[in-house]
Amino acid sequence: MGVRIEFEAKVYRWQARTQSWFFVDVPADISSDLRELPAPPRGFGSLRVEARIGGTTWRTSIFPGSETYALPLKRAVRDGEGLSEGQVATVHLDVLEL
C-alpha cells in the first residue's frame, strides 16, 4: 500500500553549470516521515512517486536533501499548469513501491 500526501510549496530554480532545474520541496515534517518508510533502496535514496499538480499527473522520483525531499518539475508540467519560479503549487504525491 502506498502513501498519499498533499502539500503546498513554492517553485524554485536550482542552477547547475549552464542548466536550470525547477523543484518544489516536500515540507520538512513530511520528509522526516518519508525517511522512515520501509522503501526498497534506490539511487541517491530517491523514492518513486506519482505526482499531480492541477490536471497534470506524472511519475518521477523525489530526491532527499539535508532536510527535505525535492520534487523535480519538468517543463511540460510547469507550462501545462502555468507555474513559474516563486509561485506556490498544491502538490499531491502517491509514494510507490512500498
Beta strands, then each sheet from edge to edge (+ up, - down):
strand 1: 3-10
strand 2: 12-16
strand 3: 19-25
strand 4: 47-53
strand 5: 56-64
strand 6: 69-72
strand 7: 88-95
sheet 1: 1+ 7- 4+ 5- 6+ 3- 2+
end
